[in-house]
């Protein structure tokens, strides 16, 4: 052993004997010397060792619920959690919050987007519905489009023949001029409410992220009327349980993917409806073996909904225990069966992680989390985006694409928690986790091109998946989460650059992250005329981004942003950032090598530039010149 270095030994003597330099017999809880002297006996040496071990253990554990009730509805998988935990993202919000010069028109514009709903008396409800279904040709055309499109196979809650028979009884056959004059009972409310939701979904499914056929005769008011129909029957379902379950599922399918509201993404969902749907399904015996293919599909759509509840924010694990049902998979050789089987793979893959994340009394070790992530990361390697987009079946392609986004989002959020945990504790492990984060992010960022495609473009939603009703909301929510890392990287490089010698790699990291962020925000804006969530994110993120970082990667950074970060104890070391450019260059080289199937210049986000006109419009909208530093 080198001279001058003493071995750290565990001290076994009590404090009194050690201080008085007396021989201690080391008997606990009181040694013989202290017993004779009639004084308190204390052993402190082992406490130091124990506290050191506890510190090492705590540094290798993640508490996903460390904010407890502070986050309320926002669970560990919500993007709100990233904002709350990442000091660099959090400081962006502080800068904007403290800036009194922000244009109020943005808040006014967002407030105008929130619809005010007025209730219609029950005896007048059908009179409000009747004009919407008076054109029987349009109604039948949209119903046929719904059942014949790929979209139906992703929400196959109904049997087409039965639904058409009921529709004939209600409004007559195609081109029949007469419509029923009144609603006779609960079943009619259920059917007409279901019909209104289907008509709205079918008419909206023509939208194609900028390239669309102008055919949207059913406005959002039809959904308001459908919800009122639901309120009329939600407590009178004893004789129509199957029909009411279908009504609840199609309503939830619309609510989850609709363009005009924020209920789903902000977490203000009506969980009571989901509980009712689960109870109805169990009362119908859908959780037991059956030969009815339709009932099998109903059950597994409910299971998919249960999985999505967890993926949304991670607040609760699966409410449907896998041991509580024996329902076999659908066996019919059709696209609906393909979709259900493919989407169920997500549940099987994420279950171990879900159990760890949702257990509020458990602090899983990072080793355990990494073991849970291994299968998911391998799944993403096997499920390459280029491979997905070459599949011939659009329904299978849609299911795998949704799986790709769901699994990527879960892996990303868990790795982000690990990255923030290591930041300021272990630089090397922080960098290794950040490298994994970027390897997950790079493929996902390319899906932003689906929000900016032309008719014949490779990233055209209709050509790849059919109706985009189910795809666009998932893209928006996923990209919003992944955008936070890009903003965080800009903040981290901005913080490092003024405090160290200028490193070209830091400048390159900043440029890469800046470009990625700007492209995503711009593409949110391109569909903001139809999707209120995209409109809100485009406006808010633009304000945050421009006010803090400016309109170019060379723009001066807001001084109060740096000042806030100076007071943050957990900032990333420069060592974590040094090799990031090499990592991005490797990712670019890999993308170029695999480009074959996606041979478009836009495939590399780093080459996608905002045109000058868009920048000028952005600055004009925000009056950017008045608060750029």
N, C-alpha and C positions, 0 to 999 in steps of 0.2 A: 504494500500500500504506500502511496506517495507520502512523503513527509509533510506534516502540517495539516493533514486531513484526518479527522477523527471519525471512527465508525459510530454511526448513530445507534445506540443500544436502547433496548426497552428497559425502562427503570421499574424494578419490582418493589423496592422499599417504599414505606409510607412517607408522607411529606415530613412528619415530625422527626422521624429517625434520620432522614436524609439531611435535614437542616441542622440537627444537633450532632450529626456524624456518629450516631449510635448504631449498634448492630440490631437489625430488624429481623424478626423470625418470619415476616411476610404472611402471617395468618390473617385471614379476612373473616369478618369485616373489621375486626380490631386486633392489632398485633399485641404481643405480651407486654412490650415496653409501654405502650399507650394505656393498656389496661391497668398496669401498676401505677402509672402517673395519673390515672383517672382523667385523661384528656381525650378529645375527639381524634379519631384516627381517619386519615384520608389517603387514598391512593390516586394520584393524578397522572402518573406516567403513561398508563395504558389509555387514558382518556385522549391523550394527544395522538397516539397511534390510531385509536378508533375514529377520532374526528378526521384524521387524514384519509383513512380508508373510506369513510362516509363521503368525503368531498370527492374522492376519485369515482365512487359509485354514482354520485349525483351528476358528475360531469359526463357520465356515459348513459344517462337516462333522459327521456323526453317526457314532459308532462304536457299533454295536448290540451289539458283543461286548466292551465295555470292561471288563466284570467277569470275562471269561474263564471259568476253571474254578470261580470262586467260586459262580456260579449253578448249576453242574453241569447237572442235568436241566432247569432252568428257563430257557427261551429268551427272546428279546427280546419275544415276543408273550404271554408268561405274565403273569398278574396278580401273581405273586410279584415280577416285575421292577419293577412300579410301586411295590410296597411297599419294595423295596430302593433305589429311586432318588429317590422323592419324600420330601423331609425331613419334610413335614407328616404324611404317612401313616405314615412310619417312626417318628416320635415317638409316635404313638398306641400302637404296639406296645411301645415302651420304657416308657411310663407303666404299662401293664398288667403288663408283665413285672416291673417293680420293685415292684408293689403286692402285698404278701404276704397281703393280706386277701381275695383273690379266692376265691369259693366253689369248693372242690375237687370238689363234686358235679357240676359241669359236665364236668370232665375225666373223672370216673368214668362219667358218662352217655355220653360219647362213646366211651370205651373199651368199654362194654357193647355199643355198636352194631357193633363189629368181630366178625365171626363167626369161630369156630374150626372149621376143616374137618378131618375125619378121613377118611383113605383107607380104602377097602374093598378087600379082596383080590380079585384078578381073578376067581377062581372063584366068588365070592359076589356079584359086581356085578349080574348079571341078576336075582338073587333080590331085591335091593334095588329094582331098577327095576320089576319085574313088578307090584307093588301099585299103582303110579302109573298104569299103562295097562290095568288090569283092567276098568275101566268103559269099554267100547268106545263107548258112546253119547256120553259126555263127550269122549272123544278125538276122535271124528269131528266132533262139533259144533265143537270148538275149531279143528280143522284146516280145516273149511269156513269158519269165521269169519275165519281168517287169510287164506285165499286170496280171499275175497269182499270183504274190507275194503280201504279205501284204503291201509292199511299195507303190504300185499304189493307194491304198485307202487313203494314206496320201497326194497324189498329183494327184487327179483324174481330171486332166485338159482335158482329151481326152475321146472320145468314141472309144472303141477298134475296133468295126466293121469298122467305117469310117477310122481309122488309118490304119488298115490292107488292106483295099481296095486301099488306096493311096500307100502303100508300094508295093503292087502287081504291080501297074502301074509303079512304079519307078524302082524296081529291079527284078520284076517277082516273081512267087510263090517259095515256099521252094525248095532248090536244083536246082533252075533254073540257068544255067551257065552264062547268059548274064545280063549285067547291062546297064542302059541307058548311052548313050555316051556323053550327054551334058545337061546343065541346060538351060531351055527355057525362064524363066522369074522369076519375084518376088516370085510367089507361090512356085516354085521349091526351091529357096533359103530358104524360110521359112520351107518347109517340110524337106529338107535335114539337115538343122541346127537343127531342132527339133529332127530328128532321131539320129544325132550324140550325142546330150545330153542324150537321152534315153539310147543309147548303152553304154555310159560312166557310167551312174548311175547304169544300170543293171549289168554291169561287176564288178563295185566296190561293189555292194551290197553283194557279196560273202564274203567280209572281215568280220572277227568276232573277232576283238581285240586280235589277237595272234593265235587263232585257225581258220584256213581258208582253203577253197578250192582254190588252185592256179588257178584262172581263171580270168585274167584281160587283155584281148587282146586289149582293147581300152585305150590308154594312155591319158594324159592330153592334148596332142596336138590336139586330136579330139575336145576338148572344144575351143581351140584357133581358130580352123577352123569354129566351130559353131558361135562363136562371130563375125567372119568376115562375115559369111552369114547374121547375124543380121544387121551388118553395111550396107550391100548392100540393105536392104529393109526397114530400120527403117523410111525412109521418103517417102516410096511408099506403104503405107498400106491401101489406101482407099478402095480397092476392096477385101481385105483379112483381115479385122479387127479381126474377131474371131480367125483365124489361127495365126495372129501375137500376139494377146493377150496370146494365149496358149504358143507360143514360148517364150515370155517374162517371163511368170510364171514358165516354166520349167527351163529356164536359171537362174532365181533368186533362185529357189529351189535348183539347183545345187550349185550356188555360196554361198548360205547360209550354206550349209552342206559339202562343198568339203574339201578334205584333204590337198590339196597342196598350198592353198593361205591363206592370212590373211586379205583379203579385208573386210570380214564381222566383224571379231572380233576387228579390229582396227578402224572400222567406216568409211573406205574410200569407201563407197558404192556409186553406181551411182544412185542417187535419181531420175535423169531425166527419167530413165527407168520405175521406179515405177509410176511417174506422168503420163507418157504415157500410162501405163497399166490402170490406173484409168480413164483416158480420153476415152480410147478405150471402156472400160466397160460401161461407161455412154452413149457414142455415140451408143452403141449397145442396150441400154435400159435395161441392166442387173439389174439396181437398181429399176425396176418396177416389178409388179406381172407377173409371167409367169408360164406356165405349163410344160415348158421344164426342165427336171431334170438336164440335162447337164449344161444348162445356170445357173441354181440355184447354182450348185456346183462351177462353175467358179466364181460367185460373192462372195460366202462365203470364197473361198480360198483367194480372194483379200482382204476381210475383215480380215482374219487371218493374212495376210501379214501386213496389217495396224496396227494390234495389236502388232505384233512382232517388228515393227519399234519403238514403244514406249518402249517395254520391253528391247530392246537392250541397250539403254543408257539414256532414259528419257528426251531426248532433246525436243521432240515435242509430243503433245497429238494426239489423233486420227484425221487423215485427213479426214476420212469418217465419217460424222456426222450421228448418228443413225436415225435422222429424215429425212435424205436425201434418204432413200431407203425403199421400201415396199416389197422387195423380200422375199417370204416365204422360210422356210427351205426346203431342199430336203426331199422328202417323201418316196422314194424307200427304201424298207427294206433290205439294204445291208451295208457292212462295211464302205463304203465311207460316207454314211449318219451318221453312228454312230460316225465316226471320226470328221466330221464337227460340229455336235451338241455338242460333248464333248469339243472340243477346243474352241467353242464360249463361254463356261461358263467362261473362263478366262477373256474375254473382259467385260462381265457383272460384274464380281467380282471386277475388278481393276479400273473400270471407275471413281468412286469417288476419289480415291487416285491419279489417273492419272491427273485429272483436277487440283488438288491442287499442284502436283509436277511440272507441266509444266507451271503454271501461274507465269511468271517472276515478276509480280507486287504484288504477294501475299506472305505473310509470314504466313503460316498456324500455328496455335497453336498446341502444342504437344497433347492437348486434342482432337483436331479435327483429327489429324493423328492417334491417338490410336483408335478413333471410326471407322476410315476407315480400320484399321488393324484387328479389332475384327472379322469381317466376314472371312477374309483371314486366320487368325490363326485357326478359328473353322473349316474351309474347310480343312486345313492341318491335323487337329486332326481326322476328319472323313475319310480323304483320306490317311490312313496309308499305308506305303510302302509294308508291308507284305500283306495287303489286295489287293493292286494293282497286286502284283506278283502271286496271286492265281486266277486271273480272267481267264476264259477259252479262251476268244476271244483275239487274239494277237493284233488286231487293236485297240480295246477298251483299252486294257492294255497299248499300246503305247501312245494313246491320254491322258489317265489319268496320265501316268508317265511324259509326257511332261508338263502337267498342274501342277503336283507336283513340278517339277523343276522350272517352271516359277513363280509360286506363292511363293515358298520358297525363290527364289532369290529376288523378289520384297520386301517381308516382311523383309528379312535379310538386304537389302540395306537401307530401311527406318529406321529400328531399329539401324543400325550402325550410321546413321546420328544423331539420337536422343542420342545414347550413347556418341558420340564424343561431342555433344552439352553440355551434363550434366557433362562430365569429367572436373574436376576442379571447377565446380559450385555447384553441389549437389551430394555428395558422395553416399547417399542412393539411389537416383533415378538412378544414374549411374549404381550401382550394380543391381538394379531391371531390368534395360534395358539389361544389360549384361547377366543376367539370362535368359531373353527371347531370346536373341541372341543365346545362347548356346542351348536352347531347340529347336530352329529352325535348328541349325547346326547339331546336333547329328544325326538325321535321314538321312540328305542329305549326310553326309560324307561316309555313307555306300555304296553309288553308285559307289565309286571308285573301288569296287570289280569287276564291269563289265569290267574294263580295264585289269583285270588279272584273267581270268577264263579259265578253260579247257573245253573239249568237253562236259563232263557230269556234269559240275559244276552247282549249282543252279543259279549262276550269269552269265550263258552263254547267251549272247545277242541273238543269233539266236534262241535258245530254248524259250526264254521269249517273244521276240518281232518279230521274223522273221529277215529280212534284217536290219542291224544296221546303214545304211547310215544316217538316221535321228537322231539316238540316240546319237552316240558317240560325235559329235560336241557340243550338248547341255550339255552333261556330262562334257566335258572339260571346257567350258566357265563357267558353274555353279561352279565347283570345284575350278577353279582359283579364283573366287570371295570369296568363303568360306575359301580358304587357307589364305587370308590376315588376318582374325581374329586370326587364330592359330598362325601366325607369330607375330602378335601384342601381344598376350598373353605371348609368350615367352619373348618378349622384356620387357613387363611390369613386369614380375616376375624377370627377370634379373636386372631390375632397382631397384626393391624393396629389393631384397635379400642382397646386400652389404650395404644397408643403415639402416637395422633394424636387430633385432635378427633373427637368422635363424628359419624360420617357416616351419615345415615339409609340411604343406599344399601348400606353395609356391613352394616347390620342386616338389610336386606331380602335380601341375598345369603345371609346366614347362615340366615335363616328358610326361604328357598327350598331350599337345600341340605339343611337339617335335615329338612324335610318329605319331600323325595325319599328321603333315606336311611332315614328311619323307616318309610315305606310299603314300601320294598323289603324291609327286614329283617323287617317284620311279615308280609309275604306269603310270605317264605321259611318263617316259622314255621307258616303255615297248611297247608302240605303236608309238614311235617317228620315227621308220623306215618308217611309212606310213603317219602319220599326222604331217605336218610341224609345226602346232600350238603347238602340244604336244612336239615336239622336241625343239622348241624355249623356251617354258615354262619350260621344264625340265632343259635345260642348264642354262637359266637365273636364275631361282629360286634356282638351286643348287649352283650357284656362290654366290648369295645373302645370302643363308642360311649357307653354309659352311664357307664363309668368315667372317660372323658376329657371328654365334653361334657354329660353329665346327661340328664334325661328331657324337658326342654323346651329350646327355643332360647334361653331366658333364663337357663338354669342356669349357675352359675359354672363356669369352666373349671379343670381340674386345674392347680394352680400349677407342678408339676414338668414339665408339658407345655410351658408357656411358657418355663420355665427351660431346657429342652432346646433349644428353638427359638432362644433367645438365643445359643446356641453354634453354631448352624448358619450358615455364611457365605452360603449360597445361598438366601435367602428372597425372596419376590416383593415387588416394590415396590408401594406403595399405588396407583400410577397404573394398574397392571394391573387393579385391581379396581373402579376408580371408575365405569366405564361398564357394569358387568355387569348391573345391574338393568334398564337400558334395553334391553339385548340380550334378557333374559328376557321383558320386557314385550312386545317385538316378536314373540318366539316365541309368547307366549300369544295375541297379537292375530292372528297368522297361523293358529294352531290354531283359534281361534274362527271365523275367516272360512271355514276349510275344514271346519268341524265337520259339515256337512250329513249325511254318511254315518254319522258316529259321534256321534250326538247324545245323549251321556250326560254327566252332571255329573262322573263319574269320569274323563272324558277329560283333564281338567287335573289333573295330580298335585298341584298346589299346593292344590287344594281338598279333597284326601283327607286326613282327619284320623284319627288313631288314637283309638278310643273310650276313655273313661276307664277302663273295666273292663280293657281290654287293657294299659293303662299300669300299673295297679295290679298285675295279674298279673305283668307284666314285672319290676316293682320287687320284688315278693315273691320271685320265682324267684331273682333275683340278690342279694337282701338289699341292695338299692340304697342304702337310707338309711344303711347303715354306712360307705359309702365315697364318697358324693357330697359334694363340697366346697361 
